Amino acid sequence: MKNNSTIIHVILALAVIGLYVLYFTGNKKGQSNQTVTEAQDENAPVKVAFVKLDSVLVNYDLAKELNDNFKSKQDAYTNEYGQKRINFEKQANAFQEKLKRGGFLTQERAMQERNRLIGMQQEIQKLDNDLSSKLQSMQQEINQQVIDSISNYVKIYNADKKYDLIFSNANLLEGSDQHNITREVITALNKRYHSSKK
């Protein structure tokens, strides 16, 4: 009985050892296949393209329209500021002339006019700062809207084309024209933009 027990233990030990050997050698084959696949992926050519972003910004109709609207508002703000500045300068010159001629009846009246002009100058400076801030904010919103539109389209475009990398020319020193997808992107962006306006 003791011999049978020993034989069974030896057989079980050999079976366990056999399972360990099979497990670890089988796993290495899986790792080996995975390594071969990774090596093949590393040797595969990387599919790249680039977009000349400056060309897109110049030729993309959404960007043109937004920039035209911005330019109109910028001109309106510049005119508003310019008119107030000219009006202030006229009043300041008139004050100087009146002061030189002794046109104020009292020193107190001259001080009141001077203080009024200082307040007016401060309002004009505040207007200039406010308008500059508004314009800067508008420009940032426009830029973000255009960049978002381009980025969203490039993601859709790449879902079909399967590029590994798409660069903008801002990050590119040199590139072959065969990798330049700028025209395709501009054409598709304009087509998408005009169809969304209908």
C-alpha positions as CSV (number, residue, x, y, z in Angstrom):
1,M,0.0,0.0,0.0
2,K,2.9,2.3,0.8
3,N,4.4,1.6,-2.6
4,N,1.1,2.4,-4.4
5,S,0.9,5.6,-2.5
6,T,4.4,6.6,-3.5
7,I,3.8,5.7,-7.1
8,I,0.7,7.8,-7.2
9,H,2.6,10.7,-5.6
10,V,5.3,10.4,-8.2
11,I,2.8,10.2,-11.1
12,L,1.0,13.3,-9.7
13,A,4.3,15.2,-9.3
14,L,5.2,14.3,-12.9
15,A,1.8,15.4,-14.1
16,V,2.1,18.8,-12.2
17,I,5.6,19.3,-13.6
18,G,4.3,18.5,-17.1
19,L,1.5,21.0,-16.7
20,Y,4.0,23.7,-15.6
21,V,6.2,22.9,-18.6
22,L,3.3,23.1,-21.0
23,Y,1.9,26.3,-19.4
24,F,5.2,28.2,-19.6
25,T,6.3,27.0,-23.0
26,G,2.8,27.7,-24.4
27,N,2.9,31.2,-23.0
28,K,6.3,31.9,-24.5
29,K,4.9,30.9,-27.9
30,G,2.1,33.5,-27.4
31,Q,4.7,36.1,-26.4
32,S,6.8,35.1,-29.3
33,N,3.9,35.6,-31.7
34,Q,3.1,38.9,-30.1
35,T,6.7,40.1,-30.5
36,V,6.7,39.1,-34.1
37,T,3.5,41.1,-34.7
38,E,5.0,44.1,-32.9
39,A,8.1,43.9,-34.9
40,Q,6.1,43.7,-38.1
41,D,4.1,46.8,-37.0
42,E,7.4,48.7,-36.3
43,N,8.7,47.9,-39.8
44,A,5.5,49.0,-41.5
45,P,5.8,52.4,-43.1
46,V,4.2,55.2,-41.2
47,K,1.4,56.9,-43.2
48,V,1.7,60.6,-42.8
49,A,0.2,63.7,-44.3
50,F,0.3,67.5,-43.7
51,V,-2.0,70.4,-44.0
52,K,-0.8,74.0,-44.7
53,L,-2.9,75.7,-42.1
54,D,-2.1,79.2,-43.4
55,S,-3.6,78.2,-46.8
56,V,-6.6,76.7,-45.1
57,L,-7.2,79.9,-43.1
58,V,-7.0,82.0,-46.3
59,N,-9.2,79.8,-48.4
60,Y,-11.7,78.3,-46.0
61,D,-14.9,80.2,-46.5
62,L,-16.0,80.0,-42.8
63,A,-12.7,81.6,-41.8
64,K,-13.1,84.3,-44.5
65,E,-16.6,85.1,-43.4
66,L,-15.7,85.2,-39.7
67,N,-12.7,87.4,-40.4
68,D,-14.8,89.8,-42.6
69,N,-17.3,90.1,-39.7
70,F,-14.5,90.7,-37.3
71,K,-13.0,93.4,-39.6
72,S,-16.3,95.2,-39.8
73,K,-16.7,95.3,-36.0
74,Q,-13.0,96.3,-35.7
75,D,-13.7,99.2,-38.2
76,A,-16.8,100.2,-36.3
77,Y,-14.9,100.2,-33.0
78,T,-12.0,102.2,-34.5
79,N,-14.5,104.8,-35.8
80,E,-16.3,105.1,-32.5
81,Y,-13.0,105.5,-30.6
82,G,-11.7,107.9,-33.3
83,Q,-14.7,110.2,-33.2
84,K,-14.6,110.4,-29.4
85,R,-10.9,111.1,-29.5
86,I,-11.3,113.9,-32.1
87,N,-14.1,115.4,-30.1
88,F,-12.0,115.3,-26.9
89,E,-9.0,116.9,-28.7
90,K,-11.2,119.7,-30.0
91,Q,-12.6,120.4,-26.6
92,A,-9.1,120.3,-25.0
93,N,-7.7,122.7,-27.6
94,A,-10.7,125.0,-27.0
95,F,-10.0,124.9,-23.3
96,Q,-6.3,125.8,-23.8
97,E,-7.2,128.7,-26.1
98,K,-9.8,130.0,-23.6
99,L,-7.4,129.6,-20.8
100,K,-4.7,131.6,-22.7
101,R,-7.2,134.4,-23.5
102,G,-8.4,134.5,-19.9
103,G,-11.9,133.5,-21.0
104,F,-12.8,132.0,-17.7
105,L,-14.4,134.3,-15.2
106,T,-13.0,132.5,-12.2
107,Q,-10.2,130.1,-11.4
108,E,-12.8,127.7,-10.0
109,R,-14.7,127.6,-13.4
110,A,-11.4,126.8,-15.2
111,M,-10.7,124.0,-12.8
112,Q,-14.2,122.6,-13.3
113,E,-13.6,122.5,-17.1
114,R,-10.2,121.0,-16.6
115,N,-11.6,118.2,-14.4
116,R,-14.4,117.6,-16.9
117,L,-11.8,117.2,-19.7
118,I,-9.7,114.8,-17.5
119,G,-12.8,112.7,-16.9
120,M,-13.6,112.7,-20.6
121,Q,-10.0,111.6,-21.3
122,Q,-10.3,108.8,-18.8
123,E,-13.5,107.6,-20.4
124,I,-11.9,107.6,-23.8
125,Q,-9.0,105.6,-22.4
126,K,-11.4,103.2,-20.8
127,L,-13.3,102.9,-24.0
128,D,-10.1,102.1,-25.9
129,N,-9.2,99.4,-23.3
130,D,-12.7,97.9,-23.5
131,L,-12.8,97.9,-27.3
132,S,-9.3,96.4,-27.5
133,S,-10.4,93.7,-25.0
134,K,-13.6,92.9,-26.9
135,L,-11.7,92.7,-30.2
136,Q,-9.1,90.4,-28.6
137,S,-11.8,88.2,-27.2
138,M,-13.7,88.1,-30.5
139,Q,-10.4,87.2,-32.3
140,Q,-9.8,84.3,-29.9
141,E,-13.3,83.0,-30.3
142,I,-13.0,83.2,-34.1
143,N,-9.7,81.4,-34.1
144,Q,-11.1,78.7,-31.8
145,Q,-14.2,78.2,-33.9
146,V,-12.1,77.8,-37.1
147,I,-9.5,75.5,-35.5
148,D,-12.3,73.4,-34.0
149,S,-14.0,73.1,-37.4
150,I,-10.8,72.1,-39.1
151,S,-9.8,69.6,-36.3
152,N,-13.3,68.0,-36.4
153,Y,-13.2,67.6,-40.1
154,V,-9.6,66.2,-40.1
155,K,-10.8,63.5,-37.6
156,I,-13.6,62.6,-39.9
157,Y,-11.3,62.7,-42.9
158,N,-8.7,60.5,-41.2
159,A,-11.3,57.9,-40.2
160,D,-11.5,57.0,-43.9
161,K,-7.9,57.7,-44.9
162,K,-6.2,56.0,-41.8
163,Y,-3.2,58.3,-41.5
164,D,-0.9,57.6,-38.6
165,L,0.1,61.3,-38.3
166,I,-1.3,64.5,-39.8
167,F,0.8,67.6,-39.2
168,S,0.2,71.2,-39.8
169,N,2.9,73.2,-41.5
170,A,3.5,75.1,-38.2
171,N,5.2,71.9,-37.0
172,L,6.8,70.9,-40.3
173,L,10.1,72.1,-41.7
174,E,10.0,70.2,-45.0
175,G,7.5,67.9,-46.6
176,S,6.9,66.2,-50.0
177,D,3.9,67.3,-52.0
178,Q,2.7,63.7,-52.1
179,H,1.9,64.0,-48.4
180,N,0.2,67.4,-48.8
181,I,-3.6,67.1,-48.3
182,T,-4.3,70.8,-48.0
183,R,-6.4,71.1,-51.2
184,E,-8.5,68.1,-50.3
185,V,-9.1,69.5,-46.8
186,I,-10.0,73.0,-48.1
187,T,-12.4,71.7,-50.7
188,A,-14.1,69.4,-48.3
189,L,-14.3,72.1,-45.6
190,N,-15.9,74.6,-48.0
191,K,-18.4,71.9,-49.3
192,R,-19.3,71.0,-45.7
193,Y,-19.6,74.7,-44.7
194,H,-21.9,75.6,-47.6
195,S,-24.1,72.6,-47.1
196,S,-24.6,73.5,-43.5
197,K,-25.7,77.0,-44.4
198,K,-28.5,75.8,-46.6
